[in-house]
Amino acid sequence: MFNLREKKTKAMNKSTTQEIKERFDNDVERFSNLETGQVATIDATISLELITEASKRIVPNATSILDVGCGAGNYTLMMLSKLPNLNCTLVDLSLPMLNRAFERVSAVTNGKVKVKQGDIRETALEENSFDVILAGAVLHHLRDDQDWETTFVKLFKLLKPGGCLMISDLITQDTQLLNEYTWQRYGEYLEGIGGAEYRQKVLDYIEKEDSPRSMNYQLDLMKKVGFSKVEILHKNMCFGAFGGIK
């Protein structure tokens, strides 16, 4: 499905940032419920638990969190259930998503809650100011190698020393034969949920909107931009949970 040997994504065939924003503007209710909103994401609840628990253990005295592509706030809410009263910065393209996230997060923390509408690649944030950065189902929207590296450099700079970046996302395989097998398995999973039409709908949407990279690619990139340690927490077919420590 995804040819990993192509160094540059054909951007003209992919959704624009505006198109992605508009889709999420109209999908707030679904993404407000982790159990029913992410059925196409294998092990969504497991990965959410793992990256937040890992963050808690890596930075037990954390005071600040950045949620990149926060959606309706599920990742921050789980983080707050483990480390209460964090100062939270929520970034998302979609204003309706941000409004829902702000409402939900503000109700459970005494810390400051800031929202910033925009693309993380362009959003102005202070360097060395976050203990934890969570990126849930968002980085697969990045495009070419330069885009990926620039974004990882920025996220690294935003972290305080000793802080962590934890990712839960759609991923690919580095070996094309295994990549094809993994996506075949994923297609079978989707068909089991909603039939052949649902399978095709999800796969067509991924082809149009997403540009996932492998876990190895992202872990290597973390090392390249300066992370002192990288860790794999979970992997199931074309979804994984992993991260790095500054």
Secondary structure, DSSP 8 states (H G I E B T S, - for coil): ---TT-SS--GGGS--HHHHHHHHHT-HHHHT-HHHHTTTSTTHHHHHHHHHHHHHHH-TT--EEEEET-TTSHHHHHHHHHSTT-EEEEEES-HHHHHHHHHHHHTT-SS-EEEEES-TTT----TT-EEEEEEES-GGG--SHHHHHHHHHHHHHHEEEEEEEEEEEE-B-SSHHHHHHHHHHHHHHHHHHHHHHHHHHHHHHHHHH----BHHHHHHHHHHHT-SEEEEEEEETTEEEEEEE-
